Amino acid sequence: MTREALAKLDFKIQALKDLREAKLLIMQETCQHPTDELLEVAYEPSMFFDARPPFRVCKLCGYAEEGWGCGYWKLNAPREEIAQISREKARRDYVLKFYYQEEITKRRRNTERLG
């Protein structure tokens, strides 16, 4: 194999990664995130480091967002209606794309601005 062949292979790999990311974004944007398909991971306090905030994930599309109570954007169903799951299981089995609170706030502002 030559360097040129490796470069072509790298280009193809990157193109597939970009395609996957685009398809994932479309899937997550079009998903309805039904309440019965949502899972919530509880807040975890810490004595030595920053606490780990709760987050929710849609089992259908893998969209996950950090939030507190009414702070969720797309996964904002009442807490009582959402099943609880461990952080490890959620990340291992369901999360495909995770959005931190800062990213959610930025996306919200962009969406509102665009109208």
Residue pairs with C-beta under 8 A, 6 or more apart in sequence:
24 62
24 96
24 97
25 97
27 61
28 58
28 61
28 62
28 63
28 96
28 97
31 58
31 60
31 61
31 63
33 58
33 60
33 61
33 63
33 74
33 75
34 60
35 77
35 81
35 82
36 81
37 58
37 59
37 60
38 56
38 57
38 58
38 59
38 75
38 77
38 82
38 83
39 56
39 57
39 59
39 82
39 83
39 84
39 85
39 90
39 94
40 54
40 55
40 56
40 79
40 82
40 83
40 84
40 85
41 54
41 55
41 56
41 57
41 84
41 85
41 86
41 87
41 90
42 54
42 84
42 87
43 51
43 52
43 53
43 54
43 68
44 51
44 52
44 87
45 51
46 52
52 87
53 66
53 67
53 68
53 101
54 66
54 67
54 68
55 64
55 65
55 66
55 67
55 90
55 98
56 64
56 65
56 67
56 72
56 75
56 82
57 63
57 64
57 75
57 85
57 90
57 94
57 95
58 64
58 75
58 94
59 94
61 96
62 94
62 95
62 96
62 97
63 74
63 75
63 96
63 97
63 99
64 75
64 90
64 94
64 95
64 96
64 97
64 98
64 99
65 72
65 73
65 74
65 75
65 98
65 99
65 104
66 98
66 99
66 100
66 101
66 104
67 73
67 75
67 76
67 101
67 104
69 79
70 76
71 101
73 104
73 107
73 108
85 94
99 107
